Amino acid sequence: MPVRAVLWDLDDTLFDYTGSDRAGALRHLRAEGLLAAHGGEEAALERWRAVMETEFARFLAGEVGLLDHRRARARTFLGTPLLSDAEADAWFGRYIAHYEASWALFPDSVPVLEALAPLVRQAVLSNAATANQERKLAVLGIRESFEAVLCADELGHAKPAAEAFHGACKALGLTPGDVVHVGDKLDIDALGARDAGLRAVWLDRAGAGKGAGEEPPPGVRRIVSLAELPELLRGTIGFGAPSTIR
Ligand SMILES: [Mg+2]
């Protein structure tokens, strides 16, 4: 049974989130003259991430809103609890500008989107906020590749919940067995998609150069580059009928 649609994860699958975040934080900390004070690039980045993770956990737990989350990151990183809201907002705003100036796709993203365009329908399924992802896709110049951008905030469910995958399939008017999900997280993306009845492709970029790597779990196809995807989908007979992939 041919695949009718590819449902894409975005961050760290098509969009180099980790690289963009690193480059943006470095540009910001350099521009603010903060690298030396924090022991150089790697130490400063480590602190940047530690502060982000701690504060983001509070945001996810609903303890603080987005604005206060950003202010807390500025105050904690700088070690200046008395920094005014306006100063903290300005500091974080300068980081956002550097981050967005660092946005980049992976080199294999546009080629695969173009190669698949005549063959299958394509849409995005992301756990991030719709407004953020819509804007990101527009800035990166690939919004036109997708007939829909389906995100957890509007679906009401986040991956790996089956409801998130089913909501996306329903939005496309397809059954899960007609749809391939491609994502970088083995648990959230690949296993979630498999367990929801979709065909699951796990993009293991870190596995490139490591040889065959570990066998992926049953029902999950592993690729190390998006360049492998068209071939995998063309050979969809070998990709596995829904009855065997479950
Ligand atoms: Mg991802």
Residues whose N, C-alpha, C, O or C-beta is under 5 A from the ligand:
A	BS01	MG	D9 L10 D11 D12 T13 D184
